[in-house]
Amino acid sequence: MDYQPPHEVRDQGKLNSMIEALKNGAELPPVIVCGEVAFSGSHRLAAYDSLEMSPSVIEIDDDDIKAGMEHIGLDPMYDEIDRFDDFEQALVDLKIVYR
């Protein structure tokens, strides 16, 4: 499945390191997704895509998104998630995902 990343690749060095790690058999952390939308892992998705590999994912649902947003002070009805690291940490804090 193709996932819509949270943002474009911003660090080519980071991407290159991930590609090399995958080539050497490393496993990257799973990407947090809801349907086709990814809430983490822009660089991981690009690395997997460049090697035509599928990423491991953690599937969350709308209730998880709402809880994570509220945890970082966003209103799920009106705000957009723009602080993806904070959102991901909120999901860990709430024990929705584990790292």
N, C-alpha and C positions, 0 to 999 in steps of 0.2 A: 504494500500500500504506500502511496505517496502521501507524505504529511506536509502541511503548510508550516514552515518554520516560524518562530516568533519574530525573527528579524533576519536581515541579510548577514552573510559572513562578513565579519568586521576585522578579523585578525588572520591573515593568510598564513602566518607562522604557526598559529594554533591549529589551523586546519591541516597544514602539512604534517605536523607532529601526530595528529590523530590518524591520518592516512597511513603514515609509517607504522604506527602502533598496530593498526588493524592488519597491515601486511605481515607483521611479525607475530600475529596470532593473539594479540591482546584483545581483551573485551572492554568496551567502553560502557560507562554507566547507562542505564536505560533512559529513554526519552519519555517525558510525561506528555500524554496525549489525551484528547477527548475527540473521538471520531477521527477526522482528518486533520485536526488542528493540534499542533505541538505547542506546549507551553515551556519547553526547555529544549536545548540541544541543537541550535542552529548549525553549529560547527560539526557536531556529531552526525547530524542528518546529511550534511554535505559530504563528509568523509565517507559514510556508508554508501551514499549515492555514487560518488566517484569510483568506487570499487564494485558497484552493482551488487551490494550486499544489503540485507534487511537489518535495521536496527532492532534491538530489544526495546520494548516499550512498557510503560505502566499506564494502563487505561484508567482515567478518572471519569466521573460523570458530572452533570450540571450541579448537583448538590455539593460535590467536592469543590468545584470552581467557586461557588457562592461562599462556602465556608472559608476558603483560602483568601478570597478577596476581602471579606469582612475582617479577617484576622490582621490584614495589613491596612485596614482603614479605608478600603474602597467600597463604594456603593455598587452592588452588582447590577442595579437597574440603570445606572447612569454613567458609571466610570468604565474605562477600558483598562486592561492590565498593561502597564508599561514598565513596571518594575519586576521583570521576570525572575531575577534572583531572589527578591523578597517574596514573591509568590511561591516559588519553589520551596523556600525555607519555611513558609507558612504551612505548606502541605506536610512537610516533615514534622514541624512543631505539633500539628494537629493529628499526627500519626496516620495520615491518609496515605502517605508514601513513606518508605523507609530507605535510608541511605547508609 
